[in-house]
């Protein structure tokens, strides 16, 4: 049975120098390039207050 995913795919074009920098950064952090890009985007959105607030779990849950 296939699990449903909340992720969406898209094509991203970056210049060679930027890609090389992302590849090195990802390797330095032991992440895949995709994982590094997700982290960069999430951090930028978080720092700018553009991510929805996560619900806190209570002891009853």
C-alpha positions in Angstrom: 0.0 0.0 0.0 1.4 3.4 -1.0 1.8 6.1 1.7 0.4 9.5 0.8 3.0 12.3 0.9 2.6 16.0 1.6 5.6 16.8 -0.6 5.5 18.3 -4.1 8.1 18.1 -6.8 9.3 20.8 -9.1 12.2 21.7 -11.3 14.8 24.2 -10.0 17.4 25.7 -12.2 20.6 27.1 -10.6 23.8 28.3 -12.1 26.9 26.0 -11.8 28.7 28.1 -9.1 25.6 28.1 -6.9 25.1 24.4 -7.4 28.7 23.7 -6.5 28.3 25.7 -3.3 25.1 23.9 -2.4 26.7 20.5 -3.0 29.7 21.3 -0.8 27.5 22.7 2.0 25.3 19.6 1.8 28.4 17.3 2.1 29.7 19.4 5.0 26.4 18.9 6.8 26.0 15.2 5.8 22.8 15.9 3.9 21.7 15.1 0.4 21.4 18.1 -1.9 17.6 17.8 -1.8 17.7 17.7 2.0 20.0 20.8 2.1 17.7 22.8 -0.2 14.7 21.8 2.0 16.6 22.9 5.1 17.7 26.2 3.5 14.1 27.0 2.4 12.6 26.0 5.7 15.1 28.1 7.7 14.4 31.2 5.5 10.7 30.8 5.9 11.0 30.2 9.7 13.2 33.2 10.2 10.8 35.5 8.3 7.8 34.2 10.2 6.2 32.7 7.1 5.7 29.1 8.4 2.4 28.3 10.2 2.8 27.7 14.0 3.0 24.0 14.9 0.4 22.8 17.4 2.0 21.8 20.7 1.2 18.3 21.9 -0.5 18.1 25.3 -0.2 15.3 27.8 -3.7 14.1 26.8 -2.7 13.3 23.2 
